[in-house]
Amino acid sequence: MPAKKKKNAPSNISRRRQAALDEGAEEYVTRRRELVRIAATIFKAKGFDATTFGDIAVHTGLDRATLYYYFGSKQEIFKEAIEGALSSNLDGLRRIQNDPDTSNPEKLEKLVRMLMVSYHDNYPYLFVYLQQDIGTIVDPKSDWAKKVDNQVKMIEAAFAALIRAGIAAGDFRDDISVSLCANSIFGMLNWTHRWYDPEGRNRPEVVADAFCKIFFDGLRGHSASVNSDVSS
């Protein structure tokens, strides 16, 4: 009688996939990136839940077996689609924060522009993330979910810290709470997933400039008595 395969033992295709990942051949990595781009477009159009692995295979021109050579699941593709973009945003955040020649208000404006340009350059990966409840894709208690959540919170905290510093320095009005200011600018940026077209007439820099004028002109409007919620 043939020996039974051990439970949870990796399949031949998963071993080949891991070997290819470990080797990191340029052709393999480039093909994975292209598949991620195509899959992310389908996720945005149909939604993650409605998209099947077979849908992705059809749109990439591969059969399912070949697609499995590159990715083990649509969840793995989703992770790949947003990990690089979030990491790049954090790198940009650190560069802006550590610039000694830039004031806090200028840093805040640079962050707004950086995120809008990132939405364009990484289209539609980050928009897929914004429109998808991540808890329906991966275990929210998983290491990966915690890592992503921490990365997002770092960006949110940077916005709040710069707004708070601007209020303390008298650069921004003091009658609107920090949390309300931060949520307002994130609302403008994150809602772009509903309407932004990377091929449209408004380049990301134009959108970011409009947001900065709307937001910062209002935030610099006037000074009032210190609000009790200013630090929240």
Disulfide bonds with the S-S distance in Angstrom:
none
